[in-house]
Amino acid sequence: MERYQKQMDDLRYAEQGKKKLVQALKTAEAPRRAYRRGRMLAAGLAAALTLGTAALAASPGLRELLSQQLGGFEPIARVEDGAVVTDQGIEMRVVSAMTDGMATEIYIEARDLQGDRLVDGGVDVMGQIVQPEADRLSKNRAERGMVSAWTVREECVGYDPETKTALLRFGRYNNERLEEPESLQNMTVQISYLQPQYYRVSAALPQGLLAADTLKSFALEDGRLALEPNQTPAKLDTELASLSSLGFAQDGRLHLQLELPAQARRENSRLIATVYSKRVESLDMSKEEDIEEANRIGRAYNGDVLDTVIFTQNGRIYQEISFPAGPEDLEDLILDQIYGFVVLAEPIQGNWELPVTVPLQRQTAIEVGQKVDGALVQDLILSPLSLYITGDGHNYSRNPAVVYLKDGGRIEGKGQGAFVSPELSACRWQFDQPVDWDQVAGVEINGWLIPIEGGQAGPVEAPKE
């Protein structure tokens, strides 16, 4: 049984806490912040494909990196212009984009004109894609008391030291279709923040160090207790943190103290950990009562808010995490790993606003109106980039979707998450090459096949035994 990591994340690290950590622990595999407003539309018009031009990347190295990122989508990743904006000595330029109205991805080069602040591509970025038409529709639905949703991503995907240029990727993924999309979509990428030398950390903690003995403690300026450093020192599988002290303090709580590099920025770096229970390993997470028990234990051991502090002593930087678990819980405790990020440079805050005109890829909606694996599927929404399924409370995207072609070929789509609410349910899969939906013979979800012929869905076929 998998540990209840996700449940603990949902329980303890609320959106308010995440904002304080400057978008801490953003996952590359799944889109990050979610926004909700109006209701999904199950129908819409398909727009014709129009090709624009691709802006030339700053160097052969960047062009090769961009080509690798786009993969099979390179021929259709086009922009009508390549807007350039400079602020804080950082030049931003749009080099590639593609959209089907629901899924949008835009690549931007960030070039340092004043030095080499971006260093090695370890860059965190904060920004968003603004789609006026989609935002207008969402606002209208919100005014009518309906719900809609979209998710976003922003990340640095590479760096070219020759030109001191980083390649940034921005994504926006709407869970609803535009009502009457134009063949060209006007958007804006708004960027407000770059954090150079931003490094993610994940390292297992050494076993056998935790004992019931009370370690030496001292009071911080805010009155909280912290462990005296270097009582159980140990190296970790990272150069960005080491274990300083691990044990129970005089307040009866479990404390984990980590030493950070001397150049770490206290206000921007953050590491976290979670205490697990051996008892939870034996629980059946398909039972409501066992889920409640796992959450109860999780709250008892971790609290509702992560209790962490960063302080300096004798010129060294330490971060300490305090847990409600006490010596009486020792035999039941599991400390798996630390994870988070360490920042070694000052952030760059500015205002980069880049208009983008993107050709819209053709999108088709096919009505299904049948149950698949016990849940109602209303529509398949198909484009060269993505597959969306709308329906009633399902979450199929934990599993791949397989597209079968008329020539016998098959293309697998990777699940990109789902949004489920009483009014809106949508799952999305993304492909690593364009899909010609005129050549599709069927879509398989969880082993259930939805045949497609002549733009219509046939009777759903259950998995063969």
N, C-alpha and C positions, 0 to 999 in steps of 0.2 A: 504494500500500500504506500502511495506517495505521501510524504509528510504534508502537513496542512500549511505549507508556506503561503499559498495564495490567500487562504482564509485569514492568516495572520496579517498579511499585507493589507488586505481589505479592512481588517479590524483596527490596525494600529496606525497606519500611515495615511491619514486623511489628506484631502487636497490642501488644506491649510499648511500641514507639515511639509508637504512636497514643495510648495512654493517657497517656504523658508529655506529649503535645501537647494534652491536654484535648479529646479527640474532634476532632482537627484534620481539616480538609478534609472535613467531612460533606457528602455530595451530597444535594440535594433531590429528585433524580429517582429515587434508589434508596434503599430502606430501608438502615439503617446496620449496627448491630452484629448479629451472627448468634450464636444460641445453639443448642446441639445436645444432645439427649439420646436419646430412644426411637425407635421405628419408626412410620412412617405407617400409618394404617388406610385401607383402600380403600373401606370401607362405613360407613354410619351412618344414623341416623334423621333425617328432616326435621322441623324444629320449626315450629309455627304462628307466624304473625306476630302480635305484640302491640304496640300503640302505647302509648307513654307520653306524657309532656309535654316540651315544650322550655322550658328556663329562659330568662327574658327577659334579653337582653344589657344591659350597663350603659348604653348610649347608642344613639341612632339610628345613629351612625356605626359602632359595633361590631356592631349588628344587621345593617346592610347588608353589612359585611365578612364576617360569619359566613354570611349568605345567599349571598354570592358564592362562599365556600369550599365550601359544601355543594352548590351547584348544584341539579341535579335530585333530589338525595337529601334535600333539606330536609324533605319531608313524613314521611320515615321516620327521620330523625336525632333520636331522642327519648331522654330519661332519665326514670326514675321519680322521681328527686329531683335537686336541684341542690346538692350538698354544698358548704359554705364552710369554709375553714380559713385562719387568719392566723398568720404567723410573720415575724419580722424586718421588720415593718411592711408586708409584702406580703400582700394578701388574694387567695386563690385560690378560684375558683368554677367548678364544672362547668356548662356551658351547653348542650352537645349531645353526643350519642354515637350510634354505630351499630355493630352487629356481626352477623356471620353465624357466629360461633364460631371462624372461621379468621382473617378480616380484621376488625380492630377499630380504629375511629378515635374519639377523644374530644377535644373542644374545651374549653379552660379559659381563663377570664379571669384575668389577673394584674394587680391594681390596687395602685398605690403609695399607701399611706395617710400616708406621712411626707414626701413630697417628689415629685420628678420624676426618680427614678433610672433609670427605663426609657427615658426621653428620646424616642427616635424609632423604637423597634421593632427597633433593631439589637441583638437579645438572643439569646444562646445559652442553651440550657436543657438540663439533664440530669435525666432521669426515666424512669420505666417504668410500663407497665400490668401489673399482677399479675392473672392469671386462675387462681384456685385449682384449678378443675377441670382445666384444660389442664395446669397444672404438676404436678398429682397424676398424671395419665396419663403425662406425660413421665418423671416420676421412676420410676414402675412399669416403664416400658420400659427405662430406663437400668439398673435393677436386674437386668433380664433380659438385659443386654448388647446391647440394640438402640439404634437411633439415631433421634432426631427433631430437628426444627429449627424455629426461628422467628426473625424479624427484627423490628427495632423502628425507629421514627423519633420524633424530637422536634424541634420547631422553632417559632419565632415567625413568624406569618403576617401580622401587622399590628399597628397601634398607633393609639390614639385620644388625642390630646393633651388634649382637653377633659376627659376623665375620668382621664387618666394611667393608662390601662389597655391592656395588651398582650393579644392573642389568641394562645394557644398551641395547637398541635395535637400530639397524641400518637397513635402508631399501633403496633399489634402485629399481626404477620401469621404465623399458625401454618401449618405445612405438613402438618398432620394434623387430622382431624376428631375432635370429641368423640364418645364412644361413645354416650351417652344424654343429649343436651343438654336442659336445661330451657328453657321458653319465656322466662324471665328469667335473665339472666346477672349474677351479682354479681362485681364487679371492684374493684380499688383502683388509683388513680394515685398513685405515690410520686414526689415531686419533691424534689431535694436541692440544686439549684444553679441560679442565674440569673447570667448574665454580661452586664450592660448594656454598651452601646457596643462591641459585638463586630462587626467589619467584615471581610468577606471581601475579599481582594485577588487580582487576576489582571491581570498586565501583561506585555507583550512587552519583551524587552531590546533595546536599540539594537544594530544590526549595525555591524561594522567597527571596533569599539573594541579587540577582543582581539588582542594581538600577542605575539610570542615573547619580548620583553624581560622581564627580571626587575624587578618593581616594588619599591619600598621597603617594608620590613617591620619589625615590632617584636614583642617577646615579651609575651604577656599574663601575668597572674598565675599561671595554671596551666601556663605553659611553652609553650603553643601559639603559633604565629606568626600574626599578623594583618597585613593591609596597612595602611599609613598611609592615613588617610582622604583623600578628595577628589583622587585621582590621575587618575581618569577620570570626573568628575562628569557626570551627565546626568539630565534629567527623564524620568519614566515616566508612563504613562497612568493615573495614580492620584495622589491627594493624600496617600496614606498611606505612601508609600515613594518614595525616589529612589535612583538609582545613585550610589554614592560612589567605589568603586574596583573594577576588574575586570582581572585579569591573573594572572600566575604570580609566586608569592612566592619567597623565598629557600630554602624547603623543596622547591622543584621542583614544587609542586602548584598547580592552578588554584584561585584564590580569587575569590569573588563577595561584595562588601561593599555592604550596603544601609543607608541612613539612615532611621530611623523618626521619627515625630513626637515632639516633646519630652515630651508627656503620655502616650506609650505605656507600658504596663505590661510591663516586661521579662519577668516571670515568666509572663505569659499570652499574649504575642504570639509568633507564629512564621510565618516565610516560608520556603518551600522551592523548590528548582529541581532540574532533572535535566539531565545532559549526555547528548546523543544522538550517534549516529555516522552520518556520511554513508554509510558502507559498509553499514549495516543497511538502508538504503533499497532496496538492490538484492537483498536476500535474499528467498527465498520462504518466508513464514511458515507455509505448509502442510506444509513438510518438517521433520522432527524435527531433522535436523542443522543446518538454518538457524536454527531456534529456539534450539538449544543455542549456536550461534555468537553470536546476538544477545544472549543472556543472558551469555555470557562477556565480550563487549565491554562490556555494561552494567555488569557487576561491575568490570571494569578501569577504567572511567571514573568510576564513582560509589561504589564500595565497597559493603560489605554493610550499613553503617549510615550514616545521614546525619550528617556531621560539621559541626555548626553551633554557634556561640557568639554570645551577645549581650553587648556591653560598652558602657561609657560613657567618652567621652573629651572633655574640655573642655565638659562639660555636654550633649553630644550623644549620642544612642543609636544604636548600629550593630549590625546583625546580619551575621555573616560565615559563609559556607558554603565549605567546602574540599573539593575533589574530587581523587582520585588522578591524574587526567589531567595530563600534563606537556606542556612545550613541543614535544616530538617528535610529539605528537598534534594539534597545532594545526590542520592542514589538514583533519582528519577531524571536528572538533568542531562540534556544533550546540547552541546555547543558545537555547531557544525563549522561555520566559517564567518569571516567578516567580508563585507562587500560595500562598495561605495565609490568615492573618487577623492583624489588628492590633486590640488591645484598649486602650481609653482610660479605663476605669473599674474600680473595685474589684468583685470578684465578690460576690454575695449568697448565702451558704450558709445553709440552713435545713432545716426538716423539714415538708413539706406532704404530708399523706396524706389523699386524698379518696376515700371509698367511692362507687361508681357502680353503679346497677342499670340494665341496658340490655336492652330487648326484643330477642330473637333473631330475625333474619330467616330465613325458610324456606330450607333448603338441600336440594339434591337430588343424589344420586350416580347417574350413568349408566355402566354397564359398557360398555366398548368392546372391549378384548381384541384389537386389531388393530394392524398397523404403520402408522405415519404418517411419511412421509418417511424410512423406513428404521429407525425406532425404535418399540418397542412402547408403545402407549398403553393403560393398564389402565382408567382411569376418567376421566370428566369430572365435576367437582364444581362445581355451579352454584348461585349465589345472586344476589339483586338487585345485590349489590356487586361480585362477583368471579367469575372463572372460574379454576379450578385444573385442571391435568392431571397425573395421576400416571402413572408408567410406568417405563421402563428406560433410564436414562442419557441422556435427551434434554435439550436446552436450547432449546426453541422460543421462549422469551419474548424473544429478541432481535428478534422480528418481531411486528407486531400480530396480534391474533385478531379475526376478523370473525364476528359473530353475525347470522344471517339469520332474519328473522321470517316468520311465515305470511302476513302481509299484504303481503309484498314489501319491507318496510323492512330496514335493516341498522344495526347498532351496532358500532363499533370499540372494542376494548379495548386499552389500552396495557400492554405488557409491564413487569412489576415485578420481574423477576429470577427466578432458579431456584436450587434446592438439589439437588445431585446427589451421591450417594454410592453405594457398592455396595448399600446396603439401602434407600435412600430417594431418590426422584427426583420433584420437584414443581416445576411452573412456575405462575406466577400472572399474571393480567391484571386490570386494574381499569378500570371503566367510569366515564364522566362523567354517567351517568343510570341509574336503576334498570332492570333487565332482568326482564321477566315471562317466566320460563322455560317457562311453559305455552304461550306463543305462539312459541317458538323452533322453527324448521324445520331448523336446521343450524348447525354451527360450523366455520369454516375456519381452518386453521393452515398457514402456509407454502404456501398454495395448495391444500392437501389438505382436502377437505370431508368432515366427519362428519355425515351426515344424522341427524336426530332426529325420531321419530314415535311418539306414544303412550308417551313416556317411555323409549323404547328407541333404541339406536344402530343405524343401518343399515350396509350395507357401505361402507367408506371409498372415496371417489372421488379418484383421482389428478388432479393439475392437467391441464387440457386443453392440448394442444400448439397 
